[in-house]
């Protein structure tokens, strides 16, 4: 397991984080945080938390978990994640693009997908259970109209960890409060508040009341950030606020849990409220979110209706996995021939033709009932879901820039 940290650092998924939005788009200001700067700040804060508690975590597990926790994040920040969540859960039917009868309703969650991405990067399949658990548990953010039950969470996570040999063990241990998982979750929360506040100030949003911090911070620290925007230096806030929040963290040996002080929680809540106000009232964010949702949904619809628009690697890998699904079917001899993939298909055009036929069948069946037996229904649902989630993952891996460029390219191709 010794090279997993190196594998993360040198992976494409890690580098792409630099092109993914945190709160404000980097198109507007080079100094806004992105997912990569956020990740590095989570790592640093996690190390500082670990250095001050009585029962330190395993440093190796902590570092790997911090570096990997957002590997599966979408372009356009949480706006992109919400859009993919709606697509996968059929909250939005996308103008009858997807037939919900032939898709697995497994919602997109960036923390679950981060675990899947890590398994793709680190192929040794050694015991990285605690790392996976820390990644999955770093956030409880949920975009569905109701909170997932424990059984639904298990089903969802099982789907994302399907290639992990110790999947059952991870699922059974998900509720164990490993100290590494607790530290990553708390470090993520602190880093997010600090970076969001920094970026809000950098954006000169009128909503912020810097004097409010005199209620939370020690007097000598509060004086450092008063006078905004004239004598105030934005970077001072990160250091002052981080140290203040960390000063309130303690470890309870009896309950094996991290605890944050009352004053620190109050500060975190204040930043939350301010951030929510900014998201609600600052036009540059609402316009960005609206554009992001349009881009994500347009990309999905375009790729699903026209699989030939996907890159060759995605097409070949999707077809390969469909072959595997077909081979695993005990009753494959009775599956309708129009659904059967041909094992001897070698050209990319043949694979595209097959994937297109599957999406066409599912799209055309939305308003028309297909006369299928249970085996065909089951198989069609499995292979169509494979296509749907291949597209979802392809989009989730994109940077903001690449997603925007692909959106413009497809607009020209399909609407000219």
Secondary structure, DSSP 8 states (H G I E B T S, - for coil): -TTHHHHHHTSHHHHHGGGSBSSS-TTT-TTS-BHHHHHHHHHHHHHHHHHHSSS---HHHHHHHHHHTTTT--TTHHHHHHHHHHHHHTSS-TTTTS-GGGS------HHHHHHHHHHHH-TT--S-HHHHHHHHTT-----SSS---HHHHHHHHHHHTTT-TTHHHHHHHTTS--HHHHHHHHHHHHHHHHHHHHHHHHTT-TT--GGGGGGTS-HHHHHHHTTTTTT--HHHHHHHHHHHHHHTEEEETTTTEEEE-HHHHHHHHHHHHHHHHHHHH-HHHHHHHHHHHHHHHHHHHHHHH-GGGS-HHHHHHHHHHHHHHHHH-TTGGGS-GGG---TT--SHHHHHHHHHHHHHHHHHTSSS-----HHHHHHHHHHHHHHHHHHHHHHHT--HHHHHHHHHHHHHHHH-
